[in-house]
């Protein structure tokens, strides 16, 4: 018995409940978004050299049906000082940042906290009990504790826990907790996946930079990745058949279910459908460009007609005004001529009478 491992089987822990209130006992499943992990890792990289781990607050949402699933959307850092004898956490800063974050994201709630170390000690229990407390904590729901181990040269290891204070007295229960691991997954959308793939490309370059791929390049990359995965699966199946690798029942069942989803279509038909789809996309793009060009040309013609019409009206008005002025000048000249002619005739008449 000494060589065997010993286990202590515990039921799902319950937190201290107020009078008339019952804490939830529903099983939990944690879904972590990539942006929350990136924020935690960035906080870990920027920590002081003499600090072993850093902590922060997790925010997210709970499932509407039974509230058994917690989705961690974001996180923010909380300053703390930790020594061998005591730990100090700036709770005033945590409260202020939580209020600001909830004001900017009203749909999110406090779900727990994180630490950049896989170690669970008395200080972890003390902080966990604070986040699980009533009023300012997650009560009646258990607080989720996420540990992210980021040792240099090692893979990032993530673990998720819930806990309940334990102890024979309230003083002992304040700094004691029973941590129970719970399952978790890291889910991301299509937009998040594009960002993660860009980061993955950047890690393989010396400059740590990556260019954004076009749609055709992204499609080509996806096809290459799919072919690579198919080759890896085929190699694994061959090794199992040749008894060079231990078979896995779970992996075989997963591959069988995956292949059952594949449509029974000939490769020539798939290539034909793909080419037809590409032609349809190019046709739609060509028609959209033609419509845009026609609209632009129509707008330019309408603007040109309005401008030229205004110039012609102004020119005709100037011509008419010029003709009117010349007519007036002609009338004035005629009047002067009439007056001068009448005077000469009158002088002639007078001269004739005198003679």
Legacy VTK file of the C-alpha trace (Angstrom):
# vtk DataFile Version 3.0
C-alpha trace
ASCII
DATASET POLYDATA
POINTS 355 float
0.000 0.000 0.000
2.913 2.342 0.568
3.855 2.302 -3.113
0.326 3.105 -4.271
-1.082 6.575 -4.591
-3.734 7.657 -2.136
-6.789 9.677 -3.071
-9.292 11.642 -1.069
-12.681 11.690 -2.790
-14.661 14.861 -2.075
-18.055 16.005 -3.269
-18.448 19.315 -5.051
-17.532 21.903 -2.398
-20.018 24.504 -1.247
-19.153 27.986 -0.133
-20.487 29.632 3.012
-24.131 30.508 2.373
-26.091 33.317 3.935
-29.406 32.701 5.684
-32.028 31.842 3.100
-29.483 31.645 0.236
-28.248 28.478 -1.417
-24.980 28.338 -3.358
-24.993 26.640 -6.726
-23.805 23.043 -7.039
-24.058 22.799 -10.823
-21.007 21.348 -12.579
-18.802 23.926 -14.207
-17.075 24.059 -17.559
-14.744 26.919 -18.404
-14.306 28.316 -21.904
-11.329 30.664 -22.254
-11.081 33.161 -25.097
-7.645 33.760 -26.671
-7.619 37.482 -25.837
-7.830 36.636 -22.133
-4.835 34.294 -22.399
-2.840 36.873 -24.368
-3.551 39.472 -21.687
-2.394 37.078 -18.959
0.803 36.180 -20.822
1.516 39.858 -21.541
1.125 40.616 -17.831
3.518 37.768 -17.034
6.148 39.071 -19.463
5.979 42.598 -18.036
6.260 41.540 -14.393
9.224 42.747 -12.284
12.285 40.489 -12.418
12.110 39.680 -8.691
8.440 38.684 -8.738
7.659 35.007 -9.174
4.030 35.341 -10.222
1.412 37.979 -10.923
-2.355 37.871 -10.435
-5.396 39.497 -11.988
-9.163 39.445 -12.312
-11.174 37.402 -14.814
-14.401 38.662 -16.368
-16.867 36.880 -18.594
-20.376 35.508 -18.883
-22.348 32.517 -17.647
-24.604 30.268 -19.707
-28.271 31.226 -19.687
-29.695 27.701 -19.334
-28.201 26.278 -16.134
-25.317 28.734 -15.633
-22.912 25.784 -15.532
-20.614 27.135 -18.250
-18.363 30.120 -17.689
-16.868 31.952 -20.680
-13.808 34.067 -19.822
-13.718 37.011 -22.227
-11.142 39.370 -20.720
-8.881 40.038 -17.759
-6.961 42.846 -16.135
-3.930 42.909 -13.859
-4.060 43.520 -10.116
-0.930 44.631 -8.305
0.124 42.576 -5.298
3.179 41.993 -3.131
4.027 38.505 -1.966
6.666 37.429 0.500
7.286 34.245 2.447
5.199 35.507 5.372
2.395 37.623 3.898
0.654 38.760 0.754
-0.783 42.202 0.034
-3.295 42.792 -2.752
-4.427 46.253 -3.845
-8.161 45.627 -3.531
-9.089 49.296 -3.949
-7.471 49.272 -7.376
-9.235 46.001 -8.175
-12.616 47.468 -7.247
-12.060 50.627 -9.284
-10.909 48.704 -12.365
-13.810 46.258 -12.033
-16.330 49.103 -11.880
-14.825 50.767 -14.972
-14.737 47.515 -16.908
-18.336 46.634 -16.039
-19.407 50.112 -17.113
-17.765 49.619 -20.509
-18.954 45.980 -20.797
-22.268 45.705 -18.923
-22.924 42.140 -20.116
-19.832 40.743 -18.390
-19.554 39.783 -14.720
-16.808 38.870 -12.281
-16.027 35.150 -12.665
-12.719 34.670 -10.837
-9.015 35.404 -10.906
-5.786 34.130 -12.442
-2.197 33.551 -11.405
0.867 32.971 -13.575
2.035 29.971 -11.592
0.702 26.452 -11.186
1.498 26.449 -7.465
-1.419 26.390 -5.016
-0.516 27.581 -1.509
-1.989 29.364 1.480
-1.877 32.717 -0.299
-3.815 31.214 -3.209
-6.490 30.049 -0.805
-6.661 33.472 0.842
-7.145 35.260 -2.511
-9.587 32.594 -3.704
-11.761 33.042 -0.621
-11.833 36.790 -1.185
-13.016 36.396 -4.793
-15.631 33.846 -3.650
-16.965 36.040 -0.863
-20.399 37.602 -0.695
-21.026 41.161 -1.826
-17.836 41.895 -3.761
-17.162 38.326 -4.908
-18.828 35.757 -7.131
-21.156 34.307 -4.490
-23.441 32.306 -4.829
-21.315 30.983 -7.712
-17.849 29.574 -7.035
-14.953 31.687 -8.229
-12.917 30.232 -11.065
-9.162 30.140 -10.530
-7.017 29.867 -13.681
-3.326 29.097 -13.416
-1.087 29.755 -16.410
2.404 28.304 -16.139
4.764 30.188 -18.452
8.224 28.875 -17.661
10.881 29.792 -20.265
11.561 26.949 -22.669
8.410 25.051 -21.693
4.923 24.871 -23.123
2.211 27.054 -21.626
0.179 24.969 -19.184
-3.311 26.087 -18.213
-5.375 24.673 -15.353
-8.753 25.695 -13.960
-10.117 25.184 -10.453
-13.010 25.965 -8.187
-12.783 25.764 -4.412
-14.484 26.096 -1.083
-13.033 27.260 2.233
-12.343 24.465 4.688
-11.329 24.547 8.329
-12.493 23.848 11.826
-12.844 27.549 12.651
-13.603 30.759 10.732
-10.015 31.897 11.265
-8.639 28.730 9.677
-11.257 28.799 6.892
-10.154 32.298 5.818
-6.764 31.087 4.569
-7.663 27.498 3.630
-9.406 26.139 0.570
-9.959 22.849 -1.213
-9.151 23.327 -4.903
-10.860 20.983 -7.350
-9.833 20.890 -11.032
-12.581 21.411 -13.626
-12.455 20.936 -17.413
-11.742 23.817 -19.730
-11.452 24.547 -23.447
-9.911 27.366 -25.462
-12.396 28.467 -28.120
-11.992 31.176 -30.732
-13.997 32.580 -33.613
-12.901 32.897 -37.241
-11.516 36.380 -36.619
-9.614 35.167 -33.544
-8.283 32.225 -35.517
-6.889 34.544 -38.186
-5.064 36.526 -35.511
-3.727 33.381 -33.838
-2.465 32.042 -37.164
-0.725 35.366 -37.855
1.003 35.119 -34.475
1.966 31.525 -35.275
3.550 32.622 -38.559
5.466 35.388 -36.795
7.126 33.033 -34.296
8.956 31.224 -37.111
10.608 34.388 -38.478
13.668 36.156 -37.139
12.014 39.578 -37.206
8.927 38.260 -35.360
6.688 39.873 -37.977
4.082 38.424 -40.335
2.229 39.848 -43.308
-1.519 39.635 -43.667
-2.426 37.038 -46.281
-4.932 37.668 -49.036
-8.034 35.533 -49.439
-6.428 33.350 -52.115
-3.284 32.915 -50.015
-5.378 32.063 -46.961
-7.290 29.470 -48.973
-4.037 27.992 -50.243
-2.647 27.859 -46.711
-5.798 26.160 -45.430
-5.609 23.524 -48.154
-1.933 22.887 -47.382
-2.717 22.502 -43.665
-5.553 20.099 -44.460
-3.302 17.995 -46.680
-0.656 17.966 -43.958
-3.156 16.736 -41.363
-4.380 14.017 -43.752
-0.804 12.858 -44.289
-0.212 12.753 -40.547
-3.379 10.714 -39.974
-2.457 8.326 -42.801
1.010 7.855 -41.310
-0.481 7.147 -37.882
-2.870 4.540 -39.327
-0.010 2.848 -41.199
2.102 2.709 -38.038
-0.769 1.165 -36.099
-1.360 -1.437 -38.814
2.333 -2.333 -38.872
2.333 -2.477 -35.031
4.923 0.267 -34.787
2.685 2.443 -32.618
0.206 1.687 -29.861
-3.409 1.934 -31.068
-5.828 4.284 -29.358
-9.502 3.398 -29.192
-10.569 6.980 -28.534
-8.533 8.304 -31.452
-9.848 5.592 -33.747
-13.434 6.393 -32.820
-12.786 10.082 -33.410
-11.310 9.382 -36.858
-14.247 7.127 -37.722
-16.767 9.808 -36.764
-14.831 12.408 -38.722
-14.689 10.289 -41.860
-18.410 9.560 -41.553
-19.091 13.281 -41.984
-17.233 13.396 -45.316
-19.616 13.481 -48.326
-19.479 10.622 -50.792
-18.422 12.719 -53.788
-15.905 11.989 -56.490
-12.783 14.184 -56.595
-13.638 15.318 -60.131
-17.035 16.546 -58.943
-15.435 18.431 -56.057
-12.970 20.109 -58.418
-15.774 20.987 -60.831
-17.925 22.507 -58.078
-14.956 24.449 -56.759
-14.145 25.884 -60.199
-17.802 26.813 -60.716
-17.835 28.576 -57.382
-14.694 30.518 -58.283
-16.247 31.529 -61.599
-19.408 32.694 -59.835
-17.409 34.774 -57.402
-15.410 36.370 -60.220
-18.618 37.114 -62.165
-20.228 38.785 -59.167
-17.077 40.824 -58.583
-16.992 41.881 -62.265
-20.668 42.932 -62.221
-20.165 44.885 -59.008
-17.235 46.764 -60.544
-19.266 47.493 -63.687
-22.173 48.860 -61.658
-19.807 51.025 -59.655
-18.248 52.380 -62.855
-21.651 53.108 -64.415
-22.813 54.979 -61.328
-19.639 57.030 -61.236
-19.952 57.878 -64.939
-23.625 58.839 -64.547
-22.797 61.160 -61.647
-20.028 62.825 -63.645
-22.313 63.372 -66.677
-25.052 64.877 -64.527
-22.569 67.249 -62.896
-21.154 68.273 -66.295
-24.630 69.054 -67.738
-25.493 71.267 -64.805
-22.221 73.163 -65.119
-22.452 73.667 -68.903
-26.134 74.687 -68.701
-25.308 77.454 -66.248
-22.541 78.796 -68.482
-24.812 78.910 -71.565
-27.563 80.810 -69.713
-25.080 83.316 -68.415
-23.652 83.845 -71.959
-27.082 84.410 -73.496
-27.921 86.951 -70.817
-24.693 88.832 -71.485
-25.422 88.867 -75.247
-28.950 90.185 -74.727
-27.678 92.859 -72.376
-25.043 93.836 -74.933
-27.642 94.047 -77.703
-29.879 96.166 -75.488
-27.053 98.544 -74.756
-26.197 98.872 -78.434
-29.891 99.560 -79.219
-30.056 102.234 -76.596
-26.908 103.826 -77.918
-28.406 103.721 -81.434
-31.595 105.425 -80.240
-29.594 108.134 -78.552
-27.571 108.685 -81.703
-30.787 108.883 -83.777
-32.259 111.437 -81.401
-29.148 113.555 -81.645
-29.276 113.282 -85.407
-32.905 114.327 -85.466
-32.222 117.338 -83.322
-29.242 118.358 -85.411
-31.146 117.831 -88.695
-34.113 119.882 -87.457
-31.814 122.716 -86.466
-30.134 122.781 -89.838
-33.479 122.786 -91.664
-34.628 125.550 -89.406
-31.523 127.594 -90.113
-31.921 127.055 -93.796
-35.502 128.241 -93.629
-34.600 131.321 -91.712
-31.801 132.116 -94.071
-34.103 131.807 -97.009
-36.647 134.166 -95.456
-34.084 136.829 -94.763
-32.856 136.768 -98.356
LINES 1 356
355 0 1 2 3 4 5 6 7 8 9 10 11 12 13 14 15 16 17 18 19 20 21 22 23 24 25 26 27 28 29 30 31 32 33 34 35 36 37 38 39 40 41 42 43 44 45 46 47 48 49 50 51 52 53 54 55 56 57 58 59 60 61 62 63 64 65 66 67 68 69 70 71 72 73 74 75 76 77 78 79 80 81 82 83 84 85 86 87 88 89 90 91 92 93 94 95 96 97 98 99 100 101 102 103 104 105 106 107 108 109 110 111 112 113 114 115 116 117 118 119 120 121 122 123 124 125 126 127 128 129 130 131 132 133 134 135 136 137 138 139 140 141 142 143 144 145 146 147 148 149 150 151 152 153 154 155 156 157 158 159 160 161 162 163 164 165 166 167 168 169 170 171 172 173 174 175 176 177 178 179 180 181 182 183 184 185 186 187 188 189 190 191 192 193 194 195 196 197 198 199 200 201 202 203 204 205 206 207 208 209 210 211 212 213 214 215 216 217 218 219 220 221 222 223 224 225 226 227 228 229 230 231 232 233 234 235 236 237 238 239 240 241 242 243 244 245 246 247 248 249 250 251 252 253 254 255 256 257 258 259 260 261 262 263 264 265 266 267 268 269 270 271 272 273 274 275 276 277 278 279 280 281 282 283 284 285 286 287 288 289 290 291 292 293 294 295 296 297 298 299 300 301 302 303 304 305 306 307 308 309 310 311 312 313 314 315 316 317 318 319 320 321 322 323 324 325 326 327 328 329 330 331 332 333 334 335 336 337 338 339 340 341 342 343 344 345 346 347 348 349 350 351 352 353 354
